[in-house]
Amino acid sequence: MRRRGVLAAMGVASTGGLAGCGGGAPTADGESGESDGEDGDGDEETDIEWPAGTYADYETTTVVVESPEGEELGSVTAAIADDEEKRPLGLSDAEALPEDGGMLFAYSEPRDSLTFIMPEMDFGIDIVYVDAERTITRIHNAPEPAPNEDGSEQRYPGSGQYVLEVPYEWTDRRDVEVGDTLAFEL
């Protein structure tokens, strides 16, 4: 079922805001990308192409997460949400997110107060706050809303210049922690 979340970027303060976050992307044939099995690393394989649908024309970047020792912990192809049209929409028009996909929210300068919300979500995601030096400052495992909830009450605060959204518990599966860094080009 295709969901369109009602998302708004409402200023909380001059250095903050409220942003929507959503789920993934449809497959090329419009299906939701059910699991085919395992890929040998314990991760589900999917046939989801990313970015697709509403996001097909978004610029992308490869985001690599590294430990403080320089060990690569994981990477995703991230659609870039870097303006007042893309950030409030977030992933709300997507139906599924592949294990190697995500969205990178980029702001022109660090924000002291950001809050991401999950209205109309059908599944969970991880929300990763990152400072100007690209160091992870906070990680939220944001589960899908309960059956009788719309997700608007789910609020995930943090601060930073970037926010990375990836599949639910992606950070746990890769031992990503606060203090790890992101490498990407904009």
C-alpha positions in Angstrom: 0.0 0.0 0.0 1.4 3.3 -1.0 1.5 5.8 1.8 1.9 9.5 1.6 2.8 10.9 4.9 1.8 14.4 5.8 5.2 15.9 6.7 6.1 19.4 7.5 9.3 21.2 8.3 8.3 23.5 11.1 10.9 25.7 12.7 11.5 24.9 16.3 14.1 27.6 16.6 16.4 29.4 14.2 18.9 26.6 14.6 16.4 23.8 14.7 13.4 22.2 13.0 11.0 19.3 12.7 11.6 16.9 9.8 9.7 14.0 8.5 11.2 10.6 7.9 9.7 7.7 6.1 10.5 4.3 4.7 12.1 3.1 1.5 11.6 2.8 -2.2 9.5 0.8 -4.6 11.0 -1.8 -6.9 11.2 -1.0 -10.6 7.9 -2.9 -11.1 6.2 -1.1 -8.2 6.3 -4.0 -5.8 7.5 -3.5 -2.2 10.6 -5.6 -2.5 10.0 -8.6 -0.3 13.0 -10.6 0.9 14.5 -13.3 -1.4 16.6 -14.8 1.3 20.0 -14.2 2.8 23.1 -12.8 1.2 25.6 -14.7 3.4 26.1 -11.9 5.9 22.8 -12.5 7.6 21.3 -9.5 5.8 18.2 -9.9 3.7 18.6 -9.6 0.0 16.1 -7.5 -1.9 15.4 -6.6 -5.5 14.7 -3.0 -4.6 16.4 -0.4 -6.9 17.4 2.8 -5.0 16.6 5.5 -5.6 13.4 5.0 -7.5 9.9 6.4 -7.9 9.7 10.0 -6.4 13.4 9.8 -5.7 14.7 8.6 -9.1 15.9 12.1 -10.0 17.6 12.8 -6.6 21.3 13.2 -6.6 23.0 10.3 -4.7 26.2 9.8 -2.7 27.8 6.7 -1.3 28.0 7.0 2.5 30.6 4.9 4.2 30.6 4.5 8.0 34.0 4.1 9.6 35.2 3.3 13.1 37.6 5.7 14.8 40.3 3.3 13.8 39.4 3.6 10.1 37.6 0.2 9.8 34.7 0.3 7.3 31.5 -0.8 9.1 29.1 -0.4 6.2 28.0 1.7 3.3 24.8 2.8 1.6 23.7 4.6 -1.5 21.9 7.6 -0.2 19.5 9.9 -1.9 20.4 13.5 -0.9 17.7 15.7 0.7 19.3 19.1 0.8 16.6 21.7 0.3 13.3 22.9 1.7 11.3 20.7 -0.7 13.2 17.4 -0.2 13.9 17.5 3.5 10.2 17.7 4.7 9.2 15.0 2.2 11.9 12.7 3.5 11.3 9.1 2.6 7.5 9.4 2.9 6.7 8.5 -0.7 8.8 5.4 -0.6 7.4 1.9 0.1 10.6 -0.1 1.0 14.2 0.7 1.6 16.9 -1.8 0.5 19.6 -2.9 3.0 22.2 -0.8 1.0 20.0 2.3 0.6 19.3 5.4 2.7 18.6 9.1 2.7 21.1 11.8 3.7 19.6 15.0 5.0 22.1 17.8 4.5 21.9 21.3 6.1 24.0 24.3 5.1 25.2 24.7 8.7 24.9 22.7 12.0 21.6 22.7 13.8 21.4 22.7 17.6 18.0 21.2 17.6 16.5 18.9 15.1 13.6 16.5 15.6 12.6 13.8 13.1 9.1 12.3 13.2 7.5 9.2 11.7 3.9 10.0 10.6 2.2 7.3 8.5 5.2 5.0 8.6 4.7 1.3 7.8 8.2 0.2 9.0 11.1 1.4 11.1 14.3 3.0 10.2 17.5 4.1 12.0 18.0 7.9 12.3 21.7 8.9 12.6 22.7 12.4 13.6 26.1 13.6 12.4 28.0 16.8 13.2 29.8 19.2 10.8 33.0 17.1 11.2 30.9 14.0 10.1 31.1 12.3 13.4 28.0 10.5 14.6 26.5 12.2 17.7 23.3 10.2 18.2 21.6 7.1 16.8 17.9 6.2 17.1 16.4 2.9 16.2 12.9 4.2 15.2 10.4 1.3 15.0 7.3 1.4 12.9 4.3 2.9 14.6 1.9 0.5 16.4 -1.2 -0.5 14.4 -3.4 2.2 16.0 -0.8 5.0 15.9 0.0 7.3 13.0 3.6 7.9 14.1 3.3 11.6 14.7 4.0 11.1 18.4 7.3 9.4 17.6 9.9 12.1 17.9 13.6 11.6 17.6 15.7 14.6 18.7 19.3 15.3 17.9 21.7 17.9 16.6 24.1 18.2 13.7 24.6 19.2 10.1 23.6 15.9 8.6 21.1 13.1 9.3 21.4 9.7 7.7 18.3 7.4 7.6 19.0 3.7 6.9 16.9 0.5 7.3 15.8 -0.4 10.8 18.6 -1.7 13.1 21.1 -1.3 10.2 23.5 0.4 12.7 23.1 -2.5 15.2 23.9 -5.1 12.5 27.1 -3.3 11.7 28.1 -2.2 15.2 27.9 1.5 14.3 28.2 3.7 17.4 28.3 7.3 18.5 31.9 8.5 17.7 32.1 6.6 14.3 32.4 8.8 11.2 30.7 9.1 7.8 32.6 9.6 4.6 30.7 11.0 1.6 30.9 13.6 -1.1 28.2 16.3 -1.8 
